[in-house]
Amino acid sequence: MIKTSTLAFAAALALSAMPVLAQKSASQGIDEYRAMLQDGNPADLFEAKGEDLWKKNRGPKNVSLEKCDLGKGPGVVKGVFVELPRYFADTQRMQDLESRLVTCMENLQGFNAAEISKTPFGRDEMANVTALATWIAAESKGLKFNLSQSHQQEKNFYEVGKRLFFQRGGSHDFSCASCHGEEGKRIRLQDLPILTKNPGDGVGFAAWPAYRVSNGQMWSMQLRLNDCYRQQRFPYPGFASDATVALSTYLGVNAKGAASIAPAIKR
């Protein structure tokens, strides 16, 4: 006969395993949910708009962006996304995709870069920057991230981005690492990837820009970082500030070898 104490121990063991099983099931459910949404990703609409904006004559100078140099020569878009941010000699600055696009919009088309940078996300020319970034990212889908670290500025921005990633502050004493620096972290039903190393194909830096189903918006990496600062209760960073470009440099270098799935779709 099985002793009562043995049965009690077995029951307790089974109950203790239930949260683990529930977490695994929830994580699998999120993966299935994303897979179902992929076939109808609204990012396709932003992608089409971005391609049209690239080729269309616009701005005070009434020209297209087809001579914009994103790092591989004027007009080349394939492969640039997975190599940004990088140092640009003409501006003598580290630039990510969005800040580089604004530079081209100003120099080629005659737009005011400062005015665009002050525009809220999702409005006017800032919405067009997001659409352009979505299309350009799509042109590198499946390619692997390989950010340069040959220029001293590229190395400096990586180190600054690393420090910012671990910097704690705000009313909640949070840092980027609070969510993305340890194994087994989750928020609601979603696993949080570790971003201090290569998190894998299509994870973390390799998944943005992405369409957010929860609010019906296309989110660029600049907006993603902006919202991360909001969640940490930090002041909002300026658009394409050195801080956000440095963080993107840190995350992008850490993602070396990961394949891009951008534009992705998120909850």
Buried (B, 14 or more C-beta within 10 A) or exposed (E): EEEEEEEEEEEEEEEEEEEEEEBEEBBEEBEEEBEEBEEEBBBEEBBBBBBEBBEBEBBEEEBBBBEBBBBEEEEEBEBBBBBBBBBBEEEEBBBBBBBBBBBBBBBBBEBBBEEBBEBEBBEEBBBBBBBBBBBBBBBBBEBBBBBBBEBEBBBBBBEBBBEBBEBEEBEEEBBBBBBBBEEEBEEEEBBBBBBBEBBBBBBBBBBBBBBBBEEEBBBBBBBBBBBBBEEBEBEEBEBBBBBBBBBBBBBBBBBBEBBBBBBBBBB
